[in-house]
Amino acid sequence: MSGEADYEYKVVNAPTSLLWFRIKRDATERLLNDLAADGWKLDEVVVNWWGGAELFLRRSR
């Protein structure tokens, strides 16, 4: 069995300002801290060409 089965994954969008051109740093930090309190860890970030970002999180099952 792969190690992947030991984790669950979640994707959330980073908070952005008007028209998704800029990621809100403080709001993103608060979001990640709130998710970390529930056991989620940032696994990967994909920054989109228009300025938005998807945050890939994982936690142990």
Backbone atoms as SQL, in Angstrom:
CREATE TABLE atoms (id INTEGER PRIMARY KEY, chain TEXT, resi INTEGER, resn TEXT, atom TEXT, x REAL, y REAL, z REAL);
INSERT INTO atoms VALUES
  (1, 'A', 1, 'MET', 'N', 0.839, -1.177, 0.000),
  (2, 'A', 1, 'MET', 'CA', 0.000, 0.000, 0.000),
  (3, 'A', 1, 'MET', 'C', 0.886, 1.244, 0.000),
  (4, 'A', 2, 'SER', 'N', 0.512, 2.213, -0.765),
  (5, 'A', 2, 'SER', 'CA', 1.256, 3.461, -0.892),
  (6, 'A', 2, 'SER', 'C', 1.105, 4.313, 0.358),
  (7, 'A', 3, 'GLY', 'N', 2.103, 5.165, 0.609),
  (8, 'A', 3, 'GLY', 'CA', 2.035, 6.100, 1.718),
  (9, 'A', 3, 'GLY', 'C', 0.950, 7.146, 1.532),
  (10, 'A', 4, 'GLU', 'N', 0.467, 7.316, 0.305),
  (11, 'A', 4, 'GLU', 'CA', -0.577, 8.293, 0.010),
  (12, 'A', 4, 'GLU', 'C', -1.848, 8.002, 0.803),
  (13, 'A', 5, 'ALA', 'N', -2.119, 6.736, 1.100),
  (14, 'A', 5, 'ALA', 'CA', -3.349, 6.361, 1.797),
  (15, 'A', 5, 'ALA', 'C', -3.347, 6.846, 3.242),
  (16, 'A', 6, 'ASP', 'N', -2.186, 7.234, 3.750),
  (17, 'A', 6, 'ASP', 'CA', -2.086, 7.690, 5.127),
  (18, 'A', 6, 'ASP', 'C', -2.474, 9.154, 5.300),
  (19, 'A', 7, 'TYR', 'N', -2.768, 9.839, 4.202),
  (20, 'A', 7, 'TYR', 'CA', -3.088, 11.266, 4.249),
  (21, 'A', 7, 'TYR', 'C', -4.411, 11.560, 3.563),
  (22, 'A', 8, 'GLU', 'N', -5.048, 12.622, 4.009),
  (23, 'A', 8, 'GLU', 'CA', -6.177, 13.164, 3.261),
  (24, 'A', 8, 'GLU', 'C', -5.748, 14.537, 2.763),
  (25, 'A', 9, 'TYR', 'N', -6.298, 14.932, 1.629),
  (26, 'A', 9, 'TYR', 'CA', -5.878, 16.166, 0.972),
  (27, 'A', 9, 'TYR', 'C', -7.041, 17.127, 0.818),
  (28, 'A', 10, 'LYS', 'N', -6.702, 18.403, 0.747),
  (29, 'A', 10, 'LYS', 'CA', -7.697, 19.466, 0.612),
  (30, 'A', 10, 'LYS', 'C', -7.070, 20.588, -0.211),
  (31, 'A', 11, 'VAL', 'N', -7.869, 21.229, -1.055),
  (32, 'A', 11, 'VAL', 'CA', -7.400, 22.363, -1.850),
  (33, 'A', 11, 'VAL', 'C', -8.261, 23.570, -1.501),
  (34, 'A', 12, 'VAL', 'N', -7.606, 24.676, -1.153),
  (35, 'A', 12, 'VAL', 'CA', -8.312, 25.930, -0.886),
  (36, 'A', 12, 'VAL', 'C', -7.649, 27.037, -1.692),
  (37, 'A', 13, 'ASN', 'N', -8.411, 28.059, -1.997),
  (38, 'A', 13, 'ASN', 'CA', -7.860, 29.211, -2.702),
  (39, 'A', 13, 'ASN', 'C', -7.329, 30.218, -1.696),
  (40, 'A', 14, 'ALA', 'N', -6.183, 30.797, -2.016),
  (41, 'A', 14, 'ALA', 'CA', -5.640, 31.858, -1.173),
  (42, 'A', 14, 'ALA', 'C', -6.528, 33.093, -1.305),
  (43, 'A', 15, 'PRO', 'N', -6.784, 33.793, -0.203),
  (44, 'A', 15, 'PRO', 'CA', -7.569, 35.026, -0.287),
  (45, 'A', 15, 'PRO', 'C', -6.862, 36.046, -1.185),
  (46, 'A', 16, 'THR', 'N', -7.634, 36.704, -2.032),
  (47, 'A', 16, 'THR', 'CA', -7.051, 37.681, -2.955),
  (48, 'A', 16, 'THR', 'C', -7.795, 39.003, -2.884),
  (49, 'A', 17, 'SER', 'N', -7.153, 40.033, -3.392),
  (50, 'A', 17, 'SER', 'CA', -7.786, 41.347, -3.455),
  (51, 'A', 17, 'SER', 'C', -8.553, 41.469, -4.763),
  (52, 'A', 18, 'LEU', 'N', -8.945, 42.652, -5.109),
  (53, 'A', 18, 'LEU', 'CA', -9.762, 42.902, -6.291),
  (54, 'A', 18, 'LEU', 'C', -9.316, 42.114, -7.516),
  (55, 'A', 19, 'LEU', 'N', -10.264, 41.455, -8.108),
  (56, 'A', 19, 'LEU', 'CA', -10.061, 40.728, -9.369),
  (57, 'A', 19, 'LEU', 'C', -8.959, 39.681, -9.326),
  (58, 'A', 20, 'TRP', 'N', -8.616, 39.197, -8.157),
  (59, 'A', 20, 'TRP', 'CA', -7.631, 38.111, -7.985),
  (60, 'A', 20, 'TRP', 'C', -6.227, 38.494, -8.409),
  (61, 'A', 21, 'PHE', 'N', -5.911, 39.772, -8.491),
  (62, 'A', 21, 'PHE', 'CA', -4.581, 40.170, -8.956),
  (63, 'A', 21, 'PHE', 'C', -3.513, 40.081, -7.878),
  (64, 'A', 22, 'ARG', 'N', -3.912, 40.056, -6.630),
  (65, 'A', 22, 'ARG', 'CA', -2.915, 40.076, -5.566),
  (66, 'A', 22, 'ARG', 'C', -3.368, 39.198, -4.406),
  (67, 'A', 23, 'ILE', 'N', -2.488, 38.343, -3.958),
  (68, 'A', 23, 'ILE', 'CA', -2.794, 37.471, -2.824),
  (69, 'A', 23, 'ILE', 'C', -2.681, 38.293, -1.536),
  (70, 'A', 24, 'LYS', 'N', -3.682, 38.173, -0.681),
  (71, 'A', 24, 'LYS', 'CA', -3.663, 38.880, 0.601),
  (72, 'A', 24, 'LYS', 'C', -2.809, 38.084, 1.581),
  (73, 'A', 25, 'ARG', 'N', -1.648, 38.600, 1.870),
  (74, 'A', 25, 'ARG', 'CA', -0.672, 37.890, 2.693),
  (75, 'A', 25, 'ARG', 'C', -1.195, 37.609, 4.104),
  (76, 'A', 26, 'ASP', 'N', -1.701, 38.637, 4.789),
  (77, 'A', 26, 'ASP', 'CA', -2.160, 38.455, 6.174),
  (78, 'A', 26, 'ASP', 'C', -3.354, 37.511, 6.263),
  (79, 'A', 27, 'ALA', 'N', -4.292, 37.660, 5.340),
  (80, 'A', 27, 'ALA', 'CA', -5.472, 36.782, 5.342),
  (81, 'A', 27, 'ALA', 'C', -5.078, 35.339, 5.039),
  (82, 'A', 28, 'THR', 'N', -4.118, 35.158, 4.149),
  (83, 'A', 28, 'THR', 'CA', -3.646, 33.810, 3.818),
  (84, 'A', 28, 'THR', 'C', -2.947, 33.187, 5.021),
  (85, 'A', 29, 'GLU', 'N', -2.157, 33.985, 5.724),
  (86, 'A', 29, 'GLU', 'CA', -1.477, 33.487, 6.918),
  (87, 'A', 29, 'GLU', 'C', -2.492, 33.069, 7.987),
  (88, 'A', 30, 'ARG', 'N', -3.535, 33.878, 8.191),
  (89, 'A', 30, 'ARG', 'CA', -4.579, 33.520, 9.164),
  (90, 'A', 30, 'ARG', 'C', -5.293, 32.239, 8.750),
  (91, 'A', 31, 'LEU', 'N', -5.601, 32.125, 7.458),
  (92, 'A', 31, 'LEU', 'CA', -6.268, 30.923, 6.951),
  (93, 'A', 31, 'LEU', 'C', -5.419, 29.685, 7.216),
  (94, 'A', 32, 'LEU', 'N', -4.131, 29.769, 6.896),
  (95, 'A', 32, 'LEU', 'CA', -3.247, 28.621, 7.105),
  (96, 'A', 32, 'LEU', 'C', -3.101, 28.288, 8.588),
  (97, 'A', 33, 'ASN', 'N', -3.053, 29.299, 9.441),
  (98, 'A', 33, 'ASN', 'CA', -2.969, 29.052, 10.885),
  (99, 'A', 33, 'ASN', 'C', -4.231, 28.373, 11.406),
  (100, 'A', 34, 'ASP', 'N', -5.394, 28.811, 10.924),
  (101, 'A', 34, 'ASP', 'CA', -6.652, 28.168, 11.323),
  (102, 'A', 34, 'ASP', 'C', -6.693, 26.712, 10.872),
  (103, 'A', 35, 'LEU', 'N', -6.253, 26.463, 9.646),
  (104, 'A', 35, 'LEU', 'CA', -6.237, 25.090, 9.134),
  (105, 'A', 35, 'LEU', 'C', -5.212, 24.237, 9.880),
  (106, 'A', 36, 'ALA', 'N', -4.085, 24.831, 10.247),
  (107, 'A', 36, 'ALA', 'CA', -3.054, 24.103, 10.994),
  (108, 'A', 36, 'ALA', 'C', -3.586, 23.662, 12.357),
  (109, 'A', 37, 'ALA', 'N', -4.456, 24.459, 12.942),
  (110, 'A', 37, 'ALA', 'CA', -5.051, 24.090, 14.232),
  (111, 'A', 37, 'ALA', 'C', -5.886, 22.818, 14.116),
  (112, 'A', 38, 'ASP', 'N', -6.367, 22.532, 12.901),
  (113, 'A', 38, 'ASP', 'CA', -7.129, 21.303, 12.650),
  (114, 'A', 38, 'ASP', 'C', -6.252, 20.182, 12.093),
  (115, 'A', 39, 'GLY', 'N', -4.939, 20.393, 12.106),
  (116, 'A', 39, 'GLY', 'CA', -4.020, 19.347, 11.676),
  (117, 'A', 39, 'GLY', 'C', -3.575, 19.413, 10.224),
  (118, 'A', 40, 'TRP', 'N', -4.018, 20.420, 9.472),
  (119, 'A', 40, 'TRP', 'CA', -3.639, 20.535, 8.060),
  (120, 'A', 40, 'TRP', 'C', -2.265, 21.169, 7.928),
  (121, 'A', 41, 'LYS', 'N', -1.475, 20.666, 6.982),
  (122, 'A', 41, 'LYS', 'CA', -0.150, 21.219, 6.680),
  (123, 'A', 41, 'LYS', 'C', -0.100, 21.586, 5.207),
  (124, 'A', 42, 'LEU', 'N', 0.548, 22.701, 4.917),
  (125, 'A', 42, 'LEU', 'CA', 0.701, 23.130, 3.531),
  (126, 'A', 42, 'LEU', 'C', 1.633, 22.165, 2.816),
  (127, 'A', 43, 'ASP', 'N', 1.158, 21.579, 1.729),
  (128, 'A', 43, 'ASP', 'CA', 1.928, 20.594, 0.975),
  (129, 'A', 43, 'ASP', 'C', 2.489, 21.193, -0.311),
  (130, 'A', 44, 'GLU', 'N', 1.692, 22.028, -0.981),
  (131, 'A', 44, 'GLU', 'CA', 2.111, 22.591, -2.269),
  (132, 'A', 44, 'GLU', 'C', 1.277, 23.834, -2.560),
  (133, 'A', 45, 'VAL', 'N', 1.854, 24.755, -3.337),
  (134, 'A', 45, 'VAL', 'CA', 1.144, 25.964, -3.763),
  (135, 'A', 45, 'VAL', 'C', 1.268, 26.080, -5.267),
  (136, 'A', 46, 'VAL', 'N', 0.151, 26.342, -5.930),
  (137, 'A', 46, 'VAL', 'CA', 0.159, 26.587, -7.373),
  (138, 'A', 46, 'VAL', 'C', -0.315, 28.023, -7.577),
  (139, 'A', 47, 'VAL', 'N', 0.577, 28.866, -8.105),
  (140, 'A', 47, 'VAL', 'CA', 0.231, 30.258, -8.387),
  (141, 'A', 47, 'VAL', 'C', -0.250, 30.332, -9.822),
  (142, 'A', 48, 'ASN', 'N', -1.443, 30.867, -10.002),
  (143, 'A', 48, 'ASN', 'CA', -2.035, 30.968, -11.327),
  (144, 'A', 48, 'ASN', 'C', -1.564, 32.228, -12.032),
  (145, 'A', 49, 'TRP', 'N', -1.616, 32.232, -13.326),
  (146, 'A', 49, 'TRP', 'CA', -1.093, 33.354, -14.107),
  (147, 'A', 49, 'TRP', 'C', -1.818, 34.657, -13.816),
  (148, 'A', 50, 'TRP', 'N', -3.071, 34.619, -13.356),
  (149, 'A', 50, 'TRP', 'CA', -3.808, 35.854, -13.074),
  (150, 'A', 50, 'TRP', 'C', -3.557, 36.354, -11.657),
  (151, 'A', 51, 'GLY', 'N', -2.754, 35.640, -10.892),
  (152, 'A', 51, 'GLY', 'CA', -2.383, 36.105, -9.566),
  (153, 'A', 51, 'GLY', 'C', -2.996, 35.348, -8.413),
  (154, 'A', 52, 'GLY', 'N', -3.997, 34.541, -8.659),
  (155, 'A', 52, 'GLY', 'CA', -4.567, 33.730, -7.597),
  (156, 'A', 52, 'GLY', 'C', -3.656, 32.551, -7.284),
  (157, 'A', 53, 'ALA', 'N', -3.945, 31.864, -6.214),
  (158, 'A', 53, 'ALA', 'CA', -3.143, 30.701, -5.852),
  (159, 'A', 53, 'ALA', 'C', -4.026, 29.640, -5.207),
  (160, 'A', 54, 'GLU', 'N', -3.709, 28.391, -5.500),
  (161, 'A', 54, 'GLU', 'CA', -4.371, 27.260, -4.862),
  (162, 'A', 54, 'GLU', 'C', -3.405, 26.672, -3.848),
  (163, 'A', 55, 'LEU', 'N', -3.889, 26.457, -2.656),
  (164, 'A', 55, 'LEU', 'CA', -3.088, 25.901, -1.573),
  (165, 'A', 55, 'LEU', 'C', -3.490, 24.445, -1.387),
  (166, 'A', 56, 'PHE', 'N', -2.546, 23.551, -1.573),
  (167, 'A', 56, 'PHE', 'CA', -2.796, 22.121, -1.407),
  (168, 'A', 56, 'PHE', 'C', -2.327, 21.742, -0.008),
  (169, 'A', 57, 'LEU', 'N', -3.252, 21.194, 0.766),
  (170, 'A', 57, 'LEU', 'CA', -2.966, 20.842, 2.151),
  (171, 'A', 57, 'LEU', 'C', -3.134, 19.346, 2.357),
  (172, 'A', 58, 'ARG', 'N', -2.468, 18.833, 3.380),
  (173, 'A', 58, 'ARG', 'CA', -2.655, 17.425, 3.729),
  (174, 'A', 58, 'ARG', 'C', -2.574, 17.269, 5.237),
  (175, 'A', 59, 'ARG', 'N', -3.177, 16.191, 5.709),
  (176, 'A', 59, 'ARG', 'CA', -3.074, 15.828, 7.124),
  (177, 'A', 59, 'ARG', 'C', -3.171, 14.318, 7.240),
  (178, 'A', 60, 'SER', 'N', -2.619, 13.823, 8.321),
  (179, 'A', 60, 'SER', 'CA', -2.670, 12.384, 8.576),
  (180, 'A', 60, 'SER', 'C', -4.093, 11.976, 8.865),
  (181, 'A', 61, 'ARG', 'N', -4.427, 10.770, 8.438),
  (182, 'A', 61, 'ARG', 'CA', -5.776, 10.239, 8.714),
  (183, 'A', 61, 'ARG', 'C', -5.864, 9.744, 10.130);
